[in-house]
Amino acid sequence: MGLFQRFRRNDRGVAALEFAIVAPMILILYMGASQLSIGVTLDRKLQNIAATTTDLVSQSQGGTTTKGEISAILKIARAMVEPYDSADVKIRLMSVSVDAKGKATVDWTPVTAGGATAPKKGDVYALPAAFSAQRSRSFVIAEVEYTYKPLGGFGLQNALPLKEASYQTPRTTDPSSGIVCSDC
């Protein structure tokens, strides 16, 4: 039997060869899926942070809050992103009133977290289109941002800016009067 025929009939090592071809693709797929799932998890955490901060402020007793209370809420909110880097979380928390003509203006933005810039009192605020019918109402708004930096090389190579917002009406006072920040 010739060398060529022996080589053609020999099937030892076929599994190793198939593994060598398929394994890198499976590893890349696994790493990409892992990075994507971390991004989705972070986005969910941002949703929770936005909803929690607006919910806590909108429940302020007597419809009044302070910078100190809001700072404590923001500190807790930033901790909610753990085990990921909380230093990268930017949070803007504000109260916005819509007048009888539908013009939305900022009532207060006491403090921000993570170096987020906030609008000033009296600035016009652009509410989403879903709020266009709202008149003579007040909202507590939280805007949360995080720049997710994947490991790269596995499909996700660029930083992904994640943003979430939550809009809540006051729960302990008349929605038209809003939440007052006594020292903002």
Phi, psi and omega in degrees: 000133184282164181299319181296318180293320177297319179295321181291325181276342184283119180247012175292138178090358180296317180298320179295321179293316178298319178298318180296331179279318187275325186304315180298322179293320180294319178296318178295318177298317179296313181294320177296318178294323178296315180295320178295319180293327175295318178298318178294319178299316178297319178297320176296321178296321178295320176301315180295320179298312181299313182294320182293316182295316179293323179296315181294317180291321181292345178265010182306130182297132180070008180073019182232140176224177179226166176301320181298316178296318181292321177299319179295319178297318180293325178296316177296318182299319180294328179290341181292344182276349179305144015270010178276169187291109182286345179293339181271359181276127176246128183232129172246126179236131185206165172247134181233132177250140176252124181279183183295339179267356179093008179276124181261127178230152181282129176273314179201149171218087190293307183215159174236173179232143175075021178081016179291140175271143184236151175291159180270161177301133180092347177295146175286136181244132180271103176282156176299158183302332180296342181262007186298334181273354182286133178223145177050053180224162177234146180228144167262127186236134173239130175242125184238135179229149176207134176259109181275125180249097179292164179299329177086160178084356183235037180104317178259105185249334183259156175296141181250114176283120179254134181222139175220154177218152177224140181235125183225137174275153178302140183255343183249006180213173179297129181302337181282336182269332175078181177268130179260134173258113189290335182232028179267000000 
